[in-house]
Amino acid sequence: MDNVAVGVSMINTIPAQYTIFKGKTAARFQLQKPEKQEDRFKTGSVSMQIAPFKEARGKTKIYNWEEQKISCKLGVNDLINILYAFETGSDTSLFHEYNGISKTIALNLNTEKGGYFLSVQQNGEQSQKLSIPMTSQEVYGLLIMLKAALPLIHNWF
């Protein structure tokens, strides 16, 4: 159980998700803490998921997280590339391949409106491409969280 007792209350120790909602797509990021395996820790990661719009229920938009999301685990090298792009105002592209499925993650600077476009393309059994614009403020929030994630995923705290 990922809860810690403090006095009479419980504190949830599972990191919250940072989610960006747009009209056609949503993206969410969540810290995956390192896990202890026997006498050592397995390095953590940041889980990134991006999903398309599914339907509207009244004023609430529902995204297809169950069937059409693309998921990626971002490790230290991925995070460093993303942080460097954010800090220098440059583009970056990442490539992942696992079990015959390849994923290309691209962050491209939005020179007209500021911020970035995040695009994820998955090739394999279910090929698809999803993208989402991120405002400068959303990028700034993600930058702060990803910088804080680096020491945590290595258990350096």
Secondary structure, DSSP 8 states (H G I E B T S, - for coil): --EEEETTEEEE-S---EEEE-SSEEEEEEEE--EEETTEEE--EEEEEEEEEEEEETTEEEE-TTTS-EEEEE-HHHHHHHHHHHHHT--EEEEEEETTEEEEEEEEE-TTTSSEEEEEEEESSS-EEEEEEE-HHHHHHHHHHHHHHHHHHTT--
